Amino acid sequence: CILITILLIFNSCKKQDVENIVPAIPPVLVTDADLHGWVKAPKGLATVEFVKGPVTPVLGSGSVRFSSPDKSFARLINMGYSGTPLSSITELSYSGFVEKRDSTVDTNALILEIDNNGDGLSDIHLIYEPRYQTGKFVAGTSIPDPGNSKTNTWQTWDGLKGGWFGIVKLPGDPDPDQGAVLYTLAEYINKNPNATIVNNKVGGITPGGIRVQVGGPVFSKNFIGYVDNIKIGVNGITTTYDFE
């Protein structure tokens, strides 16, 4: 009887373990030949291009190179997540590498276009910038401090746990340097439970609910940086983008 009971418990545990396994999803290979929903959107003298390196990227052998010699915006946009509730995002991160910058803080930023009231129009740009994830900007908050961005080093930035700020008017609203308070996505969702990613075009920006970008008023000239290993999880299923 004891042996039978042990076997039944063992078989039950094995079945439960199998049911709880989430199949591993291989990275999505993004190339010029197959962009998988990503769109290059540089302005002015800025460029966005797929390249080898630098050094050894987090995934594969290549990455996306962003160059902004004149502070113009260099953007990589994804339009495939429009209509996704912000509350269903379960992972949101990317790896960045800074090759050259005239400041000590310029780094690739992650931006979400958000509709709060269900009319399908963007109400706010939610912005995650590594420059604001450390020191005085996160002191006294629940936001983890990953340290300063570095040059010539691959670093991974966690947008799901990190601090964001919002811009409603372009330009005009303050950033954290001007007193804007950071909040996590969970805190934003708590105040805006209907927040949804949308592709609405705002301020002349190519439509795209999720984008990585460099450039703009807070940037210095002559920035060169790279991004790879973008992870976007929805309801526990994560898509990892490998740029080659």
C-alpha positions as CSV (number, residue, x, y, z in Angstrom):
1,C,0.0,0.0,0.0
2,I,2.8,2.4,0.9
3,L,4.6,1.6,-2.4
4,I,1.4,2.2,-4.4
5,T,0.9,5.5,-2.6
6,I,4.4,6.7,-3.3
7,L,4.1,5.8,-7.0
8,L,0.8,7.7,-7.3
9,I,2.4,10.8,-5.7
10,F,5.5,10.5,-7.9
11,N,3.4,10.2,-11.1
12,S,1.2,13.1,-10.0
13,C,4.2,15.3,-9.4
14,K,5.7,14.4,-12.8
15,K,2.5,15.2,-14.5
16,Q,2.2,18.6,-12.7
17,D,5.8,19.4,-13.5
18,V,5.3,18.7,-17.2
19,E,2.1,20.9,-17.3
20,N,4.0,23.8,-15.7
21,I,6.8,23.7,-18.2
22,V,6.7,26.7,-20.6
23,P,8.3,25.8,-23.9
24,A,11.4,27.8,-24.7
25,I,10.9,30.1,-27.6
26,P,14.0,30.6,-29.7
27,P,15.1,34.2,-30.5
28,V,13.5,35.9,-33.5
29,L,16.2,36.8,-36.0
30,V,15.7,40.3,-37.3
31,T,17.5,41.3,-40.5
32,D,17.0,43.7,-43.4
33,A,15.5,40.8,-45.3
34,D,12.9,40.1,-42.5
35,L,12.3,42.9,-40.0
36,H,9.6,41.0,-38.1
37,G,7.5,44.1,-37.5
38,W,10.4,46.5,-36.8
39,V,10.9,49.7,-38.8
40,K,13.9,51.9,-39.1
41,A,13.0,55.6,-38.7
42,P,16.0,58.0,-38.6
43,K,15.6,61.7,-39.1
44,G,18.0,64.4,-40.2
45,L,21.6,63.1,-40.3
46,A,20.8,60.2,-38.0
47,T,21.1,56.6,-39.1
48,V,19.8,53.2,-38.0
49,E,21.5,50.1,-39.5
50,F,22.1,46.4,-38.8
51,V,25.8,45.7,-38.3
52,K,28.3,43.1,-37.0
53,G,29.4,43.5,-33.4
54,P,30.4,45.5,-31.6
55,V,32.7,43.2,-29.6
56,T,30.6,40.1,-28.8
57,P,26.9,41.1,-28.7
58,V,24.5,39.4,-26.2
59,L,22.9,37.4,-28.9
60,G,24.5,36.2,-32.2
61,S,27.1,38.3,-33.9
62,G,25.3,41.5,-34.7
63,S,23.2,44.4,-33.4
64,V,21.4,47.6,-34.4
65,R,23.7,50.6,-34.7
66,F,22.2,54.1,-33.9
67,S,24.2,57.2,-35.0
68,S,23.1,60.8,-34.2
69,P,25.8,63.2,-35.2
70,D,23.5,66.3,-35.0
71,K,21.1,65.3,-32.1
72,S,18.5,64.1,-34.7
73,F,16.3,61.2,-33.7
74,A,17.4,57.7,-34.7
75,R,14.5,55.3,-34.0
76,L,13.8,51.6,-34.3
77,I,10.0,51.1,-34.1
78,N,7.8,48.1,-33.6
79,M,4.1,48.3,-34.7
80,G,3.1,44.7,-33.7
81,Y,2.0,45.4,-30.1
82,S,-0.8,47.9,-30.7
83,G,-3.8,47.0,-28.7
84,T,-1.8,45.2,-26.0
85,P,-2.9,46.1,-22.5
86,L,0.1,47.5,-20.5
87,S,-1.0,45.3,-17.7
88,S,-0.3,42.2,-19.8
89,I,3.4,43.1,-20.3
90,T,5.4,40.6,-18.3
91,E,8.9,41.3,-19.6
92,L,10.5,44.4,-21.2
93,S,14.2,44.8,-21.5
94,Y,17.1,45.4,-23.9
95,S,20.8,45.4,-24.1
96,G,22.7,48.5,-25.1
97,F,26.3,49.4,-26.0
98,V,27.7,52.9,-26.2
99,E,30.6,53.4,-28.5
100,K,30.8,57.2,-28.6
101,R,29.1,60.2,-26.9
102,D,30.0,63.7,-26.0
103,S,28.2,63.5,-22.7
104,T,28.6,61.0,-19.8
105,V,25.0,59.8,-19.8
106,D,23.6,59.5,-23.3
107,T,22.2,56.0,-23.9
108,N,19.5,54.4,-26.0
109,A,16.0,55.0,-24.6
110,L,12.9,52.8,-24.6
111,I,9.5,54.5,-25.3
112,L,5.9,53.3,-25.2
113,E,2.9,55.1,-26.8
114,I,0.0,54.7,-24.4
115,D,-3.8,55.2,-24.7
116,N,-5.4,55.6,-21.3
117,N,-9.1,56.2,-22.2
118,G,-9.8,53.7,-25.0
119,D,-10.2,56.1,-27.9
120,G,-7.3,54.5,-29.8
121,L,-5.2,57.7,-29.6
122,S,-1.9,58.1,-27.8
123,D,-2.3,60.1,-24.6
124,I,1.3,59.9,-23.3
125,H,4.8,58.9,-24.2
126,L,6.2,56.7,-21.4
127,I,9.9,57.0,-21.5
128,Y,12.6,54.7,-19.9
129,E,16.1,56.2,-20.0
130,P,19.1,54.5,-18.3
131,R,20.5,58.0,-17.4
132,Y,17.6,58.3,-14.9
133,Q,17.9,54.9,-13.3
134,T,20.6,55.7,-10.8
135,G,21.6,58.1,-8.0
136,K,19.3,60.9,-7.0
137,F,16.7,60.0,-9.5
138,V,15.8,56.7,-7.8
139,A,16.9,57.5,-4.2
140,G,14.1,56.8,-1.8
141,T,12.0,54.8,-4.3
142,S,11.4,51.1,-4.9
143,I,13.2,51.4,-8.3
144,P,16.4,49.3,-8.3
145,D,19.7,51.2,-9.1
146,P,21.6,49.3,-11.8
147,G,24.4,51.9,-11.8
148,N,25.6,54.3,-14.5
149,S,25.7,53.5,-18.2
150,K,29.2,52.8,-19.5
151,T,31.0,53.0,-22.8
152,N,32.3,50.0,-24.7
153,T,30.4,47.6,-22.5
154,W,27.2,45.7,-23.1
155,Q,24.6,46.4,-20.4
156,T,21.1,45.1,-20.1
157,W,18.3,47.5,-19.0
158,D,15.1,46.2,-17.3
159,G,12.2,48.4,-18.2
160,L,9.7,46.3,-16.3
161,K,11.4,47.0,-13.0
162,G,12.8,50.4,-13.9
163,G,11.6,54.0,-13.6
164,W,9.6,55.8,-16.3
165,F,8.4,59.3,-16.8
166,G,5.7,60.6,-19.2
167,I,5.5,63.3,-21.8
168,V,2.1,64.5,-23.0
169,K,3.0,67.6,-24.9
170,L,5.9,67.6,-27.4
171,P,7.9,69.5,-26.5
172,G,7.1,71.0,-23.2
173,D,6.7,68.5,-20.4
174,P,9.6,68.2,-17.9
175,D,12.0,65.3,-17.7
176,P,13.6,64.1,-14.4
177,D,16.4,66.7,-14.8
178,Q,13.6,69.3,-14.5
179,G,11.8,67.6,-11.7
180,A,9.6,64.9,-13.2
181,V,9.0,62.0,-10.8
182,L,9.8,58.5,-12.0
183,Y,7.4,55.6,-11.5
184,T,7.4,51.9,-12.4
185,L,5.0,50.5,-15.0
186,A,3.2,48.7,-12.1
187,E,2.6,52.1,-10.4
188,Y,1.4,53.6,-13.7
189,I,-1.0,50.8,-14.3
190,N,-2.4,51.1,-10.8
191,K,-3.4,54.7,-11.7
192,N,-4.3,53.9,-15.3
193,P,-5.8,50.4,-15.4
194,N,-6.9,50.7,-19.0
195,A,-3.5,51.8,-20.3
196,T,-3.0,50.2,-23.7
197,I,-0.1,50.3,-26.2
198,V,-1.1,52.0,-29.5
199,N,0.5,52.9,-32.8
200,N,-1.0,56.4,-33.0
201,K,1.2,58.9,-34.8
202,V,2.1,61.9,-32.6
203,G,4.3,64.9,-33.3
204,G,5.4,63.7,-36.7
205,I,6.7,60.4,-35.4
206,T,6.3,57.3,-37.5
207,P,3.5,55.2,-35.8
208,G,4.8,52.5,-33.5
209,G,3.7,51.5,-30.0
210,I,7.2,50.4,-28.9
211,R,10.4,52.1,-30.0
212,V,14.1,52.4,-29.1
213,Q,15.6,55.7,-29.9
214,V,18.5,58.1,-29.4
215,G,18.8,61.8,-30.1
216,G,16.6,64.8,-29.1
217,P,17.0,67.9,-27.0
218,V,18.6,66.2,-24.0
219,F,21.3,64.5,-26.1
220,S,24.7,65.8,-27.0
221,K,26.0,65.5,-30.6
222,N,28.1,62.7,-32.0
223,F,26.3,59.7,-30.3
224,I,27.0,56.2,-31.6
225,G,25.4,53.3,-29.8
226,Y,24.0,49.8,-30.4
227,V,21.0,47.7,-29.2
228,D,20.4,44.0,-29.2
229,N,18.5,41.3,-27.2
230,I,15.2,43.2,-27.0
231,K,12.8,41.1,-24.9
232,I,9.0,41.8,-24.9
233,G,6.8,39.5,-22.8
234,V,3.1,39.3,-23.0
235,N,1.1,37.3,-20.6
236,G,4.2,35.3,-19.6
237,I,5.3,34.5,-23.2
238,T,8.5,36.4,-24.1
239,T,9.7,37.2,-27.6
240,T,13.4,37.9,-27.8
241,Y,14.6,39.9,-30.8
242,D,18.1,39.1,-32.1
243,F,19.3,41.8,-34.6
244,E,21.8,40.7,-37.2
